[in-house]
Amino acid sequence: MARPGRASLRLLRTALLLTFLATLGGLVVLLVLNRGQVLGGQGSGDSSVPGDLRGDDTDAAVVSTGFRKTFEQEGRTLFEIAGERLLADREDNVFLEGVELSFSRADGLYRIYSRKAEYNQVRGEARLEGEVVVVDPGGMKLYTEWLELSHNGNLLETSRGTRFELGADLVGRATHFRMDFVEETVLLRGGVLVRSRDGVEPALRLRAQEVLYLQANRLARAQGRVVVRRGPDELRSERLSLYLDEVEDIVRYVRALWKVRGLVAASSIAALEEDVGARGAASAAGARSGAEADELDDLAFEDETEEDETTGSEDELLPGSGARFRGASLALALNRRSEIESLDLEGVRKLPAVFAADDGSGLTRRVTASGIRVGFDERKPRSIDALGDVELVELDNAAPDRPLREATAKSLHAEFDGAGKLALAELRDAVTLREGDLRAVAARAEMQLVQDRIELIGAPEVELFSDQGELRAPRVTFNQDTGLLLARGGVRSELAPATGAVARGPLGDGDEPVRVEAQEALLRRGSSEFLFRDQVRAWSGASVLFADQLRGSSDGTELAASGGVRSLLTTSAQARAEAGATAGDAADGRQASDLEPTGPRQIEVTSDILTYSEASEELVYQGEVVALQNQRRISCDRMEVELDANQNADKMHCLGSARIVDPASSRTIRAERAEYDLSRGEVILFGEPLTLEDPAVGKVAGYRLWYSMESGLFKMGDAGGAAPTDS
């Protein structure tokens, strides 16, 4: 709570203890004096004593009316007593009616009034009845119908209800009042309430079932559904203890126990600067008018049950303005200016410690842990340290039932910026992070909350899981504002089977996920966009791709690789072989003597660039393209690959400077373009001119040539594209 010493219990201690002790101490002096001194006072005798004052006056020794007595010592007035009637009997009882007592001390004049008073010197007991009023020079007034002094003047109490005014600002009440002069304690019990008068700012309210002050220990304790409010600030608990400074009249330490809840409102931070001046001005205004004094009549003595949602339910702290907290116990340390230096919260299994701060922009960040310490500087939160099952939750105040982000760890250290916003947070040990469908596991997390940036550090790796797949890397940086996620230091990723270019492109292989390894990865949340860089290796089933970079478009329809591209494609021939599809060849009338191969199972292709478009279902290689099969190579400037329905490579179209090299036979074929049927392992080359160089046959020119990539056999066709003939 902000400045709880000035706001509540300092007033309670100063007024209810010191003032009561001084004022009522004067009454004790009066009542324990020898009755002979009292009877020696001025007044006129009266043998008729009212029946309502004393039932029977037959034993009366003295009866007086309209008396007034002044007691002096060494020429100095100690006190003065006056009354309407006085009776003293032979049993050491003194009865008074219309009592008025006044006495002076160093701090001013004290007055006590009552309708009746009774004192017995032998028993050391006294009682005041009927409209009892105690007034001190500091502006304190005590009202009750019955006040009793016992134990030889050492115990003063009433159980018939008391109301009081504390200076110009506060009023209060309690069912039972008890002061022990030996133990130096003051006890208020039963619906204790202290509150500021209407119009006093900041408004103050203290409510409890019992308040006890121990003067020797400089300690005040309140218990029983304790509520302390100061302006918009609030503290609730079952028990509350305040420890005063050994020298000054200020609270230095506060301890609250059991079901602690509280609120430090954002507006109160600035209001604190004006508090001292505002309260001083209110006190200087003097006593309130009679209408304001009537506020005492509103202080009922029923057991109050306030339904108040200021701090939320006991099970959850909902978002709201300022900082809210909850726990099993609380400790506040204050400096000599009554400013909070630290707030310590402790929790238990069913009631963990919680501290929630609203950053003023519609977001609330809530910390839950076994123990929380909040450091303050210049009346503002400065840092948070939390230990044991820590949870950090970010909430949208407009929709608090749907957390924007959740993080857990074993410990947390967080810092606020100058504006009071939670700016930095570091979580350590067994860190987990959840945001939407994203879940991350790390050894440490560094959160720059103002910039919406999170750095995750693994030991050895950070693990990320989402609907898009999984990713592992030593370090991961996530920027919530842009949605970009950067993984570094050696990335391993698994992209879940899905539609789009990843599932249908060069890495599409049925329902198997696509796995990617690289040194670095850049992904965008809520999008299919990704970029893997440096030593990229991607594979799905038997399809493999190597490159310096691998990129996916934001709409998921395009895939591109660049820099040293090398891919291993599954061909349609493999699918046919697995299905045992041989009937088609027989239907064509082909025999084994036709030298027609069944086609390659896989083929390796290298290039500078690879692109795939889902719209055209076409795979394109560009820049020094080379397809390698059985040591035979086919190269060109650009290669377009047709995929079948199962995303297997079915045909290759080689455009620009097409060439086939067979190292085994030292054969080289050059043409303008080539068509490669992967299901049959056949290449048809076209060109003007088309040349074949072979040590066995020399150099042959033509316009069309059929070539088997399986066997190395070829057939040269006629000009104009006639059917090929054996060569």
Secondary structure, DSSP 8 states (H G I E B T S, - for coil): --SHIIIIIHHIIIIIIIIHHHHHHHHHHHHHS-HHHHHTSEEEE-S---TTT-S--TTEEEEEEEEEEEEEETTEEEEEEEEEEEEEETTSEEEEEEEEEEEEETTEEEEEEEEEEEEETTTTEEEEEEEEEEE-TTS-EEEEEEEEEETTTTEEEESS-EEEEETTTEEEEESEEEEETTTTEEEEEEEEEEEE-TT-SS-EEEEEEEEEEETTTTEEEEEEEEEEEETTEEEEEEEEEEEE-SSSSSEEEEEEEEEEEEEE-HHHHHHHHHHHHHHHHHHHT-S--HHHHGGGGG---S-------TT--SS-----SSEEEEEEEEEEEE-TTS-EEEEEEE--SSS-EEEEEE-SSSEEEEEEESEEEEEEETTEEEEEEEEEEEEEEEEETTBTTS-SEEEEEEEEEEEE-TTS-EEEEEEEEEEEEEETTEEEEEEEEEEETTTTEEEEEEEEEEEEEETTEEEEEEEEEEETTTTEEEEEEEEEEEE-S-SSHHHHSTT--TT--EEEEEEEEEEETTSS-EEEEEEEEEEETTEEEEEEEEEE-TTSSEEEEEEEEEEEEEBHHHHHHHHT--HHHHHTT--GGGT-----SEEEEEEEEEEEETTTTEEEEEEEEEEEETTEEEEEEEEEEEE-TTS-EEEEEEEEEEEEEETTTTEEEEEEEEEEETTTTEEEEEEEEEEEEETTTEEEEEEEEEEETTT--EEEE-TTT--EEE-
